[in-house]
């Protein structure tokens, strides 16, 4: 019945959108799902050498696209049409070598700056891509940006500002949740008047900071660490803002890495404008994207877990919608219903230790009932299905032997934990790993898999139950 109602709502929506499309005579503004109008092309690599987990992107003064190809420890340059030009950056752990390049920026004179997070440094290159200097940090550096002839570096605690020679002169360093404070800010964008826009990642918000260091506006708000993953209240604005760019009209484009979409804001007021993209693997869709850059009417986005870079155009403003009030009202009434019916559901994947804790604890039945459906390996499924008093539908999922072996060899985890991680990595949509082992949870976070422990779930049972369910 639920899907029948959703199908009818979608048909009504399509009819209303068809009417609007027929009536409109000028190109509309960027919208979620408008990929066919705005998508230009994707870059997967060159000459059979594919990108692997590209994280940061920027565009130089010639329109060339620089990609921080993190998985292959290098920077790759493509022209404005996506054709390969060259690579730079020697792989290694010495001062002028790259080991974990996450972000790249290019100055107007051609010098480039590559941030290597694991080595807490930025390597500077001349216009011929030869390494000339490295700048190290005490705090973890997260991103680098060049704007207004200045160098901006985000760290775990805030934003550092320096000259293009790598001399960090000032900044805003204050870790916390108050306006003007930061927690692992993923990136910044800077307007022509010097206003600093910060993707304040672990505070789940974007902040605008004036040239005097005062908060101008804030969009989003901090969430309690213990409930942030599961919280789906209407006041939550981002899954997690990872990166940010600004266009010539002071519109901000915020990469929501967790929700796999781009949130568009008015840079002057901080008001929400629209969203673009959705989760998937097709053209114009994203799978946990990260870095973003704007230049000459185009957006360049590091579609990290699709192992590609995507390029979009930004349309000119379209006509006013006021004359189509009846249709707009119909859309407003139908959209919440459709979104409610078709909202993505969370998939839970359990480790052996979590299932053991579920069986041991007297409140296991209550915790299991809140999960409803849980994915496990075939081996664990046989054991879990013997727990007759735990009301969980255990879904057996096949695992890729090669991926399990790779996880065991690379990270030294047990076969059972590697199987759970492999299932989570292969899962589409929103997924959560249920794990007790702190080391496994830390590894999952590094692989960008959200985690919950048994106590995390138990502590929420006295609060309103989350609407999300697991599904096969």
C-alpha positions in Angstrom: 0.0 0.0 0.0 2.8 2.3 0.9 4.4 2.0 -2.5 1.0 2.4 -4.3 0.5 5.7 -2.6 4.0 6.8 -3.4 3.6 5.8 -7.1 0.4 7.9 -7.3 2.1 10.9 -5.6 5.0 10.6 -8.1 2.6 10.5 -11.0 1.0 13.7 -9.8 4.4 15.3 -9.3 5.4 14.3 -12.8 2.3 15.8 -14.2 2.8 19.1 -12.4 6.5 19.2 -13.4 5.5 18.5 -17.0 3.1 21.4 -16.9 5.7 23.8 -15.6 8.3 22.6 -18.1 5.8 23.3 -20.9 5.0 26.8 -19.6 8.6 27.9 -18.9 10.4 29.5 -21.8 13.8 30.2 -20.3 16.3 27.8 -18.6 15.4 27.1 -15.0 17.7 27.4 -12.0 19.7 24.4 -10.9 17.6 21.8 -9.1 18.0 18.5 -7.5 17.6 15.9 -10.2 18.3 18.3 -13.0 21.5 16.4 -14.0 20.5 16.2 -17.7 20.6 19.9 -18.1 23.7 20.7 -16.1 26.0 17.7 -16.3 28.8 18.1 -18.8 31.2 15.2 -18.5 33.1 12.9 -16.1 36.8 12.3 -15.7 37.8 8.8 -14.7 41.5 8.9 -15.5 43.7 8.7 -18.6 45.2 6.1 -20.9 43.8 3.3 -18.8 45.2 4.7 -15.5 42.1 5.3 -13.5 41.6 7.7 -10.6 41.3 6.2 -7.1 39.4 8.0 -4.4 40.0 11.6 -5.7 39.4 13.9 -2.8 40.3 17.5 -3.7 40.0 19.6 -6.9 40.8 23.1 -8.1 40.9 25.0 -11.4 43.9 27.1 -12.4 44.1 30.3 -14.3 44.1 28.5 -17.6 41.0 26.5 -16.8 42.9 23.3 -16.2 41.6 21.0 -13.5 44.0 19.8 -10.8 42.9 16.6 -9.0 44.2 15.3 -5.7 44.2 11.6 -6.7 44.5 10.5 -3.1 44.4 6.7 -3.6 47.4 7.0 -6.0 49.3 9.6 -4.0 49.6 12.2 -6.8 48.2 15.3 -8.5 46.7 14.8 -12.0 46.0 17.8 -14.4 43.3 17.7 -17.1 42.3 20.5 -19.4 38.9 22.2 -19.4 37.5 19.5 -21.6 38.8 16.6 -19.4 41.8 15.7 -21.5 44.9 14.5 -19.7 47.8 16.9 -19.5 50.3 15.6 -16.8 50.8 14.5 -13.3 53.1 15.8 -10.5 54.1 14.9 -7.0 56.5 12.2 -6.1 55.1 9.4 -3.9 57.0 9.0 -0.6 57.3 10.2 2.9 60.1 12.7 2.6 59.6 16.4 3.1 58.9 17.2 -0.6 57.0 13.9 -1.4 53.3 13.0 -1.1 51.8 10.2 0.9 48.2 11.2 1.5 47.3 14.2 -0.7 43.8 15.4 0.2 43.6 19.0 -1.2 45.2 21.1 -3.9 45.2 24.8 -4.7 46.8 26.9 -7.4 47.9 30.5 -7.2 47.5 33.0 -10.1 51.2 32.8 -10.9 51.0 29.0 -11.4 52.4 27.9 -8.1 50.5 25.1 -6.5 50.0 23.8 -2.9 49.2 20.2 -2.0 48.0 19.3 1.4 49.2 15.9 2.8 47.1 15.2 5.8 48.9 12.1 7.1 52.3 14.0 7.2 50.7 17.2 8.5 52.2 19.4 5.8 51.7 21.3 2.6 54.1 20.8 -0.3 54.6 23.9 -2.5 55.4 23.6 -6.2 56.6 26.1 -8.7 54.8 26.8 -11.9 56.7 23.9 -13.6 55.4 21.6 -10.9 58.7 21.1 -9.2 58.6 20.9 -5.3 60.3 23.8 -3.7 59.2 23.9 -0.1 57.1 22.2 2.6 55.2 23.8 5.5 54.4 21.6 8.5 51.6 21.9 11.1 51.1 20.9 14.7 47.4 20.5 14.2 45.9 18.2 11.5 45.6 20.2 8.3 42.4 19.4 6.3 42.3 21.6 3.2 44.1 24.4 1.3 42.6 27.2 -0.8 44.0 30.2 -2.7 41.8 33.3 -2.8 42.3 37.1 -3.0 46.1 36.5 -3.2 46.1 34.7 0.2 46.5 31.1 1.3 43.8 29.6 3.5 44.4 26.4 5.4 41.8 24.6 7.5 43.0 22.6 10.5 41.2 20.5 13.1 40.7 23.7 15.2 40.0 26.4 12.7 41.4 28.4 9.7 44.9 29.7 9.1 45.6 32.6 6.7 49.0 33.3 5.1 50.7 34.7 2.0 51.4 32.8 -1.1 55.0 32.0 0.0 53.6 29.8 2.7 54.0 32.2 5.6 50.9 31.7 7.8 50.3 35.1 9.4 46.9 35.1 11.1 43.7 33.1 11.3 40.7 32.0 13.4 41.7 29.1 15.7 39.1 28.2 18.3 37.7 24.7 18.5 34.2 24.4 19.8 30.5 24.7 19.0 29.7 28.4 19.5 29.4 30.7 16.5 32.9 31.6 15.4 34.3 28.4 16.6 35.1 25.3 14.5 35.3 21.5 14.7 37.3 19.8 11.8 36.3 22.4 9.2 36.5 20.7 5.8 37.1 23.6 3.5 36.6 27.4 3.0 35.5 29.7 0.2 36.2 33.4 0.1 34.1 36.2 -1.5 35.6 39.2 -3.3 34.9 41.4 -0.3 36.8 39.0 2.0 33.9 37.3 3.7 35.1 33.8 4.7 32.7 30.9 4.3 33.6 27.8 6.3 32.2 24.2 5.8 32.3 23.5 9.6 32.1 19.7 9.1 31.7 18.2 12.6 29.5 21.1 13.7 27.2 20.2 10.8 26.9 23.8 9.6 28.3 26.5 7.3 29.5 29.8 8.9 30.1 33.1 7.3 32.9 35.1 9.0 33.5 38.8 8.3 36.9 40.3 7.7 36.9 41.3 11.3 36.5 37.7 12.4 32.9 38.1 13.5 30.2 35.5 12.6 27.8 37.0 9.9 25.4 34.1 9.7 25.3 30.4 10.4 23.4 27.7 8.5 22.9 24.5 10.4 23.8 23.6 14.0 26.0 21.3 16.0 24.5 17.9 16.9 25.3 15.8 20.0 28.1 13.3 19.1 26.3 10.3 20.5 23.1 10.9 18.4 24.4 12.7 15.4 24.5 9.6 13.1 20.8 8.6 13.8 19.3 12.1 14.2 16.9 13.0 11.4 15.1 16.1 12.8 13.9 18.8 10.5 16.5 21.2 12.0 19.3 19.1 10.7 20.6 20.9 7.5 23.5 18.6 6.5 24.5 15.0 6.7 28.0 16.4 6.9 29.3 19.5 4.9 32.6 18.4 3.5 33.7 21.2 1.1 32.5 24.5 -0.2 32.8 26.8 -3.3 31.5 30.2 -4.3 30.4 31.5 -7.7 30.5 35.0 -9.3 27.1 35.8 -7.8 28.0 34.9 -4.2 26.1 31.7 -4.3 27.6 28.9 -2.2 27.8 25.3 -3.3 28.3 23.0 -0.3 29.2 19.3 -0.8 27.1 17.2 1.7 29.4 14.2 1.6 27.1 12.0 3.8 23.9 12.7 1.8 25.7 12.7 -1.6 24.3 16.0 -2.7 25.2 19.7 -3.2 23.4 22.2 -1.1 23.1 25.7 -2.6 23.0 28.8 -0.2 22.8 32.5 -0.7 26.2 33.8 0.4 24.8 37.2 1.4 22.0 36.0 3.7 22.8 32.3 4.4 19.4 31.3 3.2 18.8 27.9 1.6 18.3 28.1 -2.2 18.2 24.6 -3.5 19.9 21.2 -3.8 21.4 19.3 -6.7 22.3 15.7 -7.3 21.4 12.5 -5.5 23.1 9.3 -4.5 24.0 6.9 -7.3 26.5 6.0 -9.9 25.1 7.6 -13.0 26.0 10.8 -14.7 25.1 13.7 -12.4 24.8 11.5 -9.3 27.2 11.3 -6.5 28.6 8.6 -4.1 30.1 10.3 -1.0 31.6 13.3 -2.9 34.3 15.5 -1.3 36.1 18.4 -2.9 34.5 21.1 -5.1 35.8 24.1 -7.1 34.1 26.8 -9.2 35.5 28.6 -12.3 34.0 30.3 -15.3 30.4 29.1 -14.8 31.3 25.5 -14.0 31.4 23.4 -10.9 34.1 20.7 -10.6 33.3 18.0 -8.0 35.5 15.2 -6.7 33.0 12.3 -6.7 35.2 10.3 -4.4 33.7 6.9 -4.0 32.6 6.8 -7.7 36.4 7.2 -8.4 35.8 10.2 -10.8 35.5 13.9 -11.2 32.3 15.4 -12.5 31.9 18.8 -14.3 28.6 20.8 -14.4 27.5 24.1 -15.8 25.7 26.6 -13.6 22.5 27.9 -15.4 21.5 31.5 -15.5 18.5 32.5 -13.3 15.2 31.4 -14.8 11.8 33.1 -14.8 9.7 33.8 -11.8 7.4 31.1 -10.6 4.7 33.4 -9.1 2.3 33.1 -12.1 2.1 29.3 -11.6 0.8 29.4 -8.0 -1.7 26.5 -8.3 1.0 24.1 -9.6 3.5 25.3 -7.0 1.0 24.8 -4.2 0.4 21.3 -5.5 4.1 20.5 -5.5 4.5 21.9 -1.9 1.7 19.6 -0.7 2.9 16.5 -2.6 6.6 16.7 -2.0 6.6 16.1 1.8 4.4 13.1 1.3 6.5 11.7 -1.5 9.8 12.3 0.4 8.3 10.6 3.5 7.2 7.5 1.6 10.4 7.2 -0.4 12.9 8.3 2.2 16.1 6.2 2.2 16.3 3.6 4.9 19.3 2.7 6.9 21.0 -0.6 6.5 22.6 -2.1 9.6 25.5 -4.5 9.3 26.6 -6.4 12.5 29.9 -7.8 13.7 30.2 -11.0 15.7 30.9 -9.1 19.0 27.7 -7.0 18.5 25.5 -10.1 18.1 27.1 -11.6 21.1 26.4 -8.5 23.2 22.8 -8.6 21.9 22.4 -12.2 23.1 24.1 -11.5 26.5 22.3 -8.3 27.6 18.8 -8.6 29.2 17.6 -5.7 27.0 18.8 -7.4 23.9 15.3 -8.0 22.7 14.5 -4.3 23.0 17.6 -3.3 21.2 17.1 -5.9 18.5 13.5 -4.8 18.0 14.6 -1.2 17.3 16.9 -2.5 14.5 14.3 -4.8 12.9 16.6 -6.0 10.0 20.3 -6.6 10.2 22.8 -7.8 7.5 25.4 -10.4 8.5 27.8 -12.8 6.8 26.5 -16.3 6.0 28.6 -17.8 8.8 27.3 -15.4 11.4 23.7 -15.7 10.1 23.5 -19.3 11.0 24.4 -18.5 14.6 22.3 -15.3 14.9 19.1 -17.1 13.7 19.3 -19.4 16.8 18.6 -16.3 19.0 14.8 -17.0 19.1 14.1 -14.3 21.7 15.8 -11.5 19.7 13.2 -10.0 17.2 15.6 -9.4 14.4 15.3 -10.4 10.8 18.9 -11.6 10.1 19.7 -11.0 6.4 22.5 -13.2 5.1 24.7 -11.3 2.7 27.4 -12.9 0.5 30.9 -11.4 0.9 33.7 -10.9 -1.7 36.5 -13.2 -0.7 39.1 -10.9 -2.4 37.9 -7.9 -0.5 37.9 -9.7 2.8 41.5 -10.9 2.3 42.5 -7.4 1.3 41.0 -5.9 4.5 42.7 -8.6 6.7 46.1 -8.1 5.1 45.9 -4.3 4.9 44.5 -3.6 8.4 45.2 -6.7 10.4 41.5 -7.4 11.4 40.0 -10.8 12.0 38.2 -12.6 9.2 34.8 -12.1 10.9 35.4 -8.3 11.3 36.7 -8.1 7.7 33.5 -9.8 6.4 31.3 -7.3 8.2 33.4 -4.4 6.8 33.3 -5.9 3.3 29.5 -6.1 3.5 29.3 -2.5 4.7 31.6 -1.3 1.9 29.5 -3.0 -0.7 26.2 -1.7 0.6 24.4 1.0 -1.4 22.7 3.9 0.3 22.9 4.8 4.0 24.6 2.1 6.0 25.8 1.7 9.7 28.2 -0.8 11.0 27.2 -2.3 14.4 30.5 -3.0 16.2 31.8 -3.2 19.7 35.6 -3.4 19.0 37.0 0.2 19.2 39.7 -0.6 16.6 37.1 -1.9 14.1 35.0 1.2 14.7 38.0 3.5 14.1 38.8 1.7 10.9 35.2 1.9 9.7 35.3 5.7 10.3 38.5 5.9 8.2 36.6 4.0 5.5 33.7 6.5 5.8 31.3 4.0 7.3 29.2 5.3 10.2 29.2 3.1 13.3 27.1 2.4 16.4 27.9 0.4 19.4 25.4 -1.6 21.4 25.4 1.1 24.2 24.9 3.8 21.6 21.6 2.2 20.5 20.5 1.3 24.0 21.0 4.9 25.2 18.5 6.1 22.7 15.7 3.7 23.6 14.2 6.1 26.0 13.9 8.8 23.3 11.6 8.9 20.3 12.4 6.0 18.1 14.2 6.9 14.8 12.0 6.2 11.8 14.8 4.8 9.8 14.7 1.0 9.3 17.1 -1.5 7.8 16.0 -3.2 4.6 17.2 -6.1 2.5 
